[in-house]
Amino acid sequence: MNRSIIGSDACSPESAKSSAQLLVWVFIWTATMVLADKGMAYQWWTEKWITVAAIVVNTALGVGMITFFVSYLRKMDELQRKIQLEALAFAMGCGLVGSFTYSLLVTAGFIVETEIGDIILLMTVTYMAAIIVGRVRYR
């Protein structure tokens, strides 16, 4: 029997393992981004090659995370994939509209210190909320 990763048994050991692996990818990618960012900001190193290496490693891990997530999506059943894709679309839309609004607020002088993290936070929160709403709606 071919069982999907998030089929009717969302708490299966296979599903839990794949979810844990995704979490590890996200954690490692985020950790390397924080390390690269804070290393530059607090001058933990002065050599430019270390900064470039940190950025390259972070980018490579980001590509790995994306690849794993696509594989993760392919293993889901149709309903779970629909929930994920709707959540991704909602988060992307909020990120797009939010980033243009943010840009206009910066241009108008309402926001002085810009942080890309604000848009990332907006997208992350809307993605998580949309996943919860989708799971409740399709119960």
C-alpha positions in Angstrom: 0.0 0.0 0.0 1.4 3.4 -1.0 1.0 5.7 1.9 1.5 9.5 1.6 3.5 11.4 4.1 0.6 13.4 5.5 -2.3 11.2 4.5 -5.1 10.2 6.8 -2.5 9.4 9.4 -0.9 12.8 9.9 0.9 11.5 13.1 2.5 8.5 11.5 6.2 7.9 12.2 7.0 8.6 8.6 5.2 11.9 8.7 6.8 12.8 12.0 10.3 12.0 10.6 9.8 14.1 7.5 8.5 17.0 9.5 11.5 16.7 11.8 13.8 16.7 8.9 12.2 19.8 7.5 12.5 21.5 10.8 16.2 20.6 10.9 16.7 22.1 7.4 14.9 25.3 8.5 16.8 25.6 11.7 20.3 25.0 10.1 19.5 27.5 7.3 18.3 30.1 9.8 21.3 29.6 12.1 23.7 30.1 9.2 21.8 33.3 8.2 22.0 34.6 11.7 25.7 33.7 12.0 26.5 35.5 8.7 24.4 38.5 9.6 25.6 39.0 13.1 29.2 38.1 12.2 29.2 41.0 9.8 27.3 43.3 12.1 29.4 42.7 15.2 32.6 42.2 13.3 33.3 38.8 14.6 35.7 38.5 11.7 37.3 41.1 9.5 38.2 39.1 6.4 35.8 39.6 3.5 36.3 36.0 2.3 34.8 34.7 5.6 31.7 36.9 4.9 31.5 35.6 1.3 31.9 32.0 2.5 29.2 32.5 5.1 26.8 33.9 2.5 27.6 31.0 0.0 27.0 28.4 2.7 23.8 30.0 3.7 22.6 30.2 0.1 23.5 26.5 -0.5 21.7 25.4 2.6 18.7 27.5 1.5 18.6 25.8 -1.9 18.8 22.4 0.0 15.9 23.4 2.2 13.8 24.4 -0.8 14.6 21.1 -2.5 13.6 19.2 0.6 10.4 21.2 0.9 9.4 20.4 -2.7 10.0 16.7 -2.1 8.0 17.0 1.2 5.1 18.5 -0.7 5.2 15.8 -3.4 4.8 13.1 -0.7 1.7 14.7 0.8 -1.8 13.7 -0.1 -3.9 16.1 -2.3 -5.7 17.8 0.6 -2.6 18.5 2.6 -0.8 19.7 -0.5 -3.8 22.0 -1.3 -3.6 23.5 2.3 0.2 24.0 1.9 -0.1 25.7 -1.5 -3.0 27.9 -0.4 -1.0 29.0 2.6 2.1 29.6 0.5 0.1 31.7 -2.0 -1.5 33.7 0.8 1.9 34.3 2.5 3.5 35.3 -0.8 0.7 37.7 -1.6 0.9 39.3 1.9 4.7 39.5 1.5 4.3 41.2 -1.9 1.6 43.7 -0.8 3.3 44.2 2.5 6.7 44.9 1.0 5.3 47.5 -1.4 3.3 49.1 1.5 6.5 49.0 3.6 8.5 50.7 0.8 5.9 53.4 0.5 6.0 54.0 4.3 9.8 54.2 4.1 9.7 56.7 1.2 7.1 58.8 3.0 9.4 58.9 6.1 7.1 57.0 8.5 9.7 54.2 8.9 13.3 55.3 9.5 15.1 52.1 10.2 14.3 49.5 7.5 14.5 45.8 8.3 13.9 43.1 5.7 13.2 40.9 8.7 9.9 42.7 9.1 8.6 41.4 5.7 10.0 37.9 6.5 8.2 37.9 9.8 4.9 39.0 8.1 5.3 36.2 5.6 6.1 33.6 8.2 3.2 34.5 10.5 0.7 34.6 7.6 2.0 31.2 6.3 1.6 29.6 9.8 -1.9 31.2 10.3 -3.0 30.1 6.8 -1.9 26.5 7.6 -3.9 26.5 10.8 -7.0 28.0 9.1 -6.7 25.5 6.2 -6.5 22.5 8.5 -9.5 23.7 10.5 -11.5 24.5 7.4 -10.8 21.1 5.7 -11.3 18.9 8.8 
